[in-house]
Amino acid sequence: MDFRLNTDQQTLQSATRDFLRKEVTSTVVRSAFESPDGDAPELYKKMAELGWLGITVPEDKGGLGMSVIEQGVVCEQLGYVNAPSPYFSVACVAIPLLAALDADDLLEPMLEGSLRATVVKDPDHVQDGQIVDGFIVLGDRAVWSDRSQA
């Protein structure tokens, strides 16, 4: 098996690396670290504009229709620069779940970056709960809960 990135994936890797090197400065990281929630909302907004939130979402649902390989390329670069972002919990977990559930009323604002949610299976361990606007609570069925109901 050949595990090397193909040309398109290498281009994505390079473009992602270049973008993040410019945007995730020590000032941005320090500011997020010193904030109450550890967030960098302007960075998140720019990632949404680039379409990164919908990398694995089919094009007919508003995403880029790529694979988890491309999403992994973006995640790798986010980790490399220590980007303060709820990207993994939102773009890698919550958004694909909403796409699979055909929850278009929530999916569209999530892809735009105007709504952020995380998936909750165990209420004692909520990834990025301090940053997001709402929660997708898993049990017998998925249920949406905005922050005001939590």
C-alpha positions in Angstrom: 0.0 0.0 0.0 1.1 3.5 -0.7 0.4 5.9 2.2 1.8 9.0 0.6 -0.5 12.0 0.0 -1.6 12.5 -3.6 -0.9 15.7 -5.4 -4.2 17.3 -4.3 -3.7 16.3 -0.7 -0.2 17.7 -0.8 -1.5 21.0 -2.2 -4.1 21.1 0.6 -1.4 20.4 3.2 0.8 23.2 1.9 -2.0 25.7 1.6 -3.3 24.8 5.1 0.2 25.1 6.5 0.8 28.5 4.9 -2.6 29.9 6.1 -2.0 28.7 9.6 1.5 30.1 9.8 0.1 33.5 9.0 -3.0 33.3 11.1 -1.9 31.4 14.3 0.6 33.7 15.7 1.9 33.6 19.2 -0.3 36.6 20.0 -3.4 34.7 18.8 -2.5 31.6 20.9 -1.6 33.7 24.0 -4.8 35.7 23.7 -6.9 32.5 23.5 -5.0 31.0 26.4 -5.6 34.0 28.5 -9.3 34.2 27.6 -12.0 32.6 29.8 -12.9 30.0 27.2 -9.7 29.4 25.2 -11.3 30.5 22.0 -10.0 32.4 18.9 -13.3 33.2 17.1 -11.7 35.2 14.2 -9.5 32.2 13.3 -12.6 29.9 13.4 -14.5 32.3 11.2 -11.7 32.2 8.6 -11.6 28.4 8.7 -15.3 28.4 8.0 -14.8 30.7 5.1 -12.2 28.3 3.6 -14.8 25.5 3.8 -12.8 23.5 6.3 -15.8 22.8 8.5 -17.4 20.8 5.8 -14.5 18.9 4.3 -16.2 15.5 4.6 -19.8 16.7 4.1 -21.2 15.9 0.6 -21.3 18.8 -1.8 -25.1 18.5 -2.2 -25.3 19.3 1.6 -23.0 22.3 1.3 -19.7 20.7 2.0 -16.6 20.0 0.0 -17.2 16.3 -0.5 -13.7 15.2 0.4 -12.5 12.3 2.5 -11.3 11.9 6.1 -7.8 11.9 4.6 -8.1 15.5 3.7 -9.7 16.3 7.0 -6.7 14.5 8.7 -4.4 16.7 6.7 -6.1 19.8 8.1 -6.1 18.4 11.6 -2.4 17.6 11.4 -1.6 21.2 10.5 -3.9 22.6 13.2 -2.1 20.5 15.8 1.3 21.5 14.4 0.6 25.2 15.1 -1.4 24.5 18.3 -4.4 26.3 16.9 -6.9 27.3 19.6 -10.0 26.0 18.0 -12.9 23.6 18.5 -12.3 22.2 15.0 -12.1 18.6 15.9 -15.2 18.4 18.1 -17.2 20.5 15.6 -15.9 19.6 12.1 -14.8 16.1 12.7 -17.6 14.9 15.0 -20.7 17.1 15.2 -21.0 18.2 11.6 -20.6 14.7 10.0 -23.2 13.5 12.5 -25.6 16.2 11.5 -25.0 15.5 7.9 -25.7 11.8 8.4 -28.9 12.6 10.3 -30.0 15.1 7.5 -30.3 17.8 10.2 -30.1 20.5 7.6 -31.6 23.2 9.8 -28.5 22.8 12.1 -26.0 21.8 9.4 -26.1 25.0 7.4 -25.3 27.4 10.2 -22.6 24.9 11.4 -20.9 24.9 8.0 -21.1 28.7 7.9 -19.4 28.9 11.3 -22.3 30.9 12.8 -23.2 28.0 15.1 -20.9 25.7 16.9 -21.9 22.5 18.7 -20.2 19.5 20.2 -21.5 15.9 20.6 -22.2 14.8 24.2 -22.3 11.1 25.1 -21.1 11.5 28.7 -22.1 14.8 30.4 -19.0 14.5 32.6 -16.7 14.8 29.6 -17.8 17.4 27.1 -15.1 18.4 24.6 -15.1 22.2 23.9 -18.2 22.7 26.0 -17.0 26.1 27.2 -16.8 27.4 23.6 -19.7 26.0 21.7 -23.2 27.4 21.3 -25.0 24.1 21.9 -24.8 20.4 22.3 -25.9 17.3 20.4 -26.8 14.9 23.1 -26.5 11.2 22.3 -28.7 8.7 23.9 -31.4 6.6 22.4 -31.6 9.3 19.7 -29.7 12.5 19.0 -31.2 15.6 20.6 -30.2 19.3 20.1 -29.8 21.5 23.1 -28.6 25.1 23.0 -26.5 26.6 25.7 -29.4 28.3 27.4 -31.0 24.8 28.0 -27.9 23.3 29.4 
